[in-house]
Amino acid sequence: MAAGLTLGQSQGARALAARWEQWLAANRRRSAHTVRAYVAAVHRLIAFLEQHRGEAISPSTFADVKLQDIRAFLGQRRVGGLANASASRELSAVRAFFGWLAEEGLASQGVLDGLRSPRVARRVPRPIAPADAIELADEAGNAASAPWIAARDTAVLLLLYGSGLRISEALSLSGAALPLGEVLTVTGKRAKTRLVPLLEPVRDAVEDYVRQSPWPVTRGEPLFRGVRGGPLSADLVRRAVRAARVRLGLPDSATPHALRHSFATHLLARGADLRSLQELLGHASLSSTQVYTAVDAAHLLDVYRNAHPRSG
């Protein structure tokens, strides 16, 4: 290490990372979680380059970064126990950063072109049987401390299973969604909107919650509220589902997100094509949707025999 260098002195590089953070949020509409993860990876890269080069890192340093420097950074992370999936995300963050640097004229185009992402085994979703999905939603509501909370929890979970929403999408709904119709406009990842079906039993469950809620529903306020009137926390929903699945004897894989998986699997089993399913789920890539074709065939045959329990 160069004499007199104290690690952490690369303020210029970190200021550049802060600029990129703002750009990601504003121009790429990445989720707050993704932005935090990407920026954290870049800060780790800066700290590595300080040690690797024995000098403070300035914005101009990135123009001199070579492929072998990034290989060394990722190698150090792997030695630290980073699994393939995490290493792949780390590389995605660095690629995105250097792509932006190239657009800003601060790095060469294609500096990472020779670097391949680690192979990540794609996990097949584990859907919940139709009857179990409905029972899980009902049981989570039955254990609530007040009737309006029971109606709320049931409505949220039926939106996940009946309309394929992510839990974050359901909880981001506001009073502007009312009055409900046969379709619902949902804002998903990267602020992308899509239309999803709203089956009558799901619609009835949401309207029942709205009638019972002690909090007025206005366009600018969250539709689903906590006990004190603030936005409902996803952790509270997960906790309610965790307790319900224990009482029902369901496996640990019976989570709120598994309800969304079940929505997709059951529709595919009943003849939905992948492109339509991609639109309903809000997947940016068809490859994200194709994973559902690998779900156990015996389960699909069972679903064929049993129509979606909330379809009529």
PEWO-V661896 format. One line per field, one symbol per residue. psi: psi as a letter, one per 40 degrees, with the letter a starting at -180 (. if undefined). burial: 1 if it has 24 or more other ideal C-beta (glycine too) atoms within 12 Angstrom, else 0. A space follows every 50 residues. Layout:
# PEWO-V661896
psi->???
burial->???
This chain:
# PEWO-V661896
psi->iihehhieefdddddddddddddddddefiiddddddddddddddddddd ddefiihidedddehidddddddddddddeehiddddddddddddddddd dddefeiihfdedehiiihhhhhhigiiidddddddddddddeieidddd ddddddddddddefiiddddeeiieeeiiiaeihhhhaiffhiihiigid ddddddddddddhehhhideiidhiideeiihhddddddddddddddefi idegiddddddddddddddeehidddddddefhdiddddedeeeihdddd dddddhiheee.
burial->00000000010011011001101100000100001001101111111111 11100110101100100011001100100000000011111111111111 10000110001100100000000011111101111111111011000111 11111111111111111111111000110100011111100001011110 11101110110110101000011111000001010111011101100101 00011111111111111110010000111111100000101100100011 001000011100
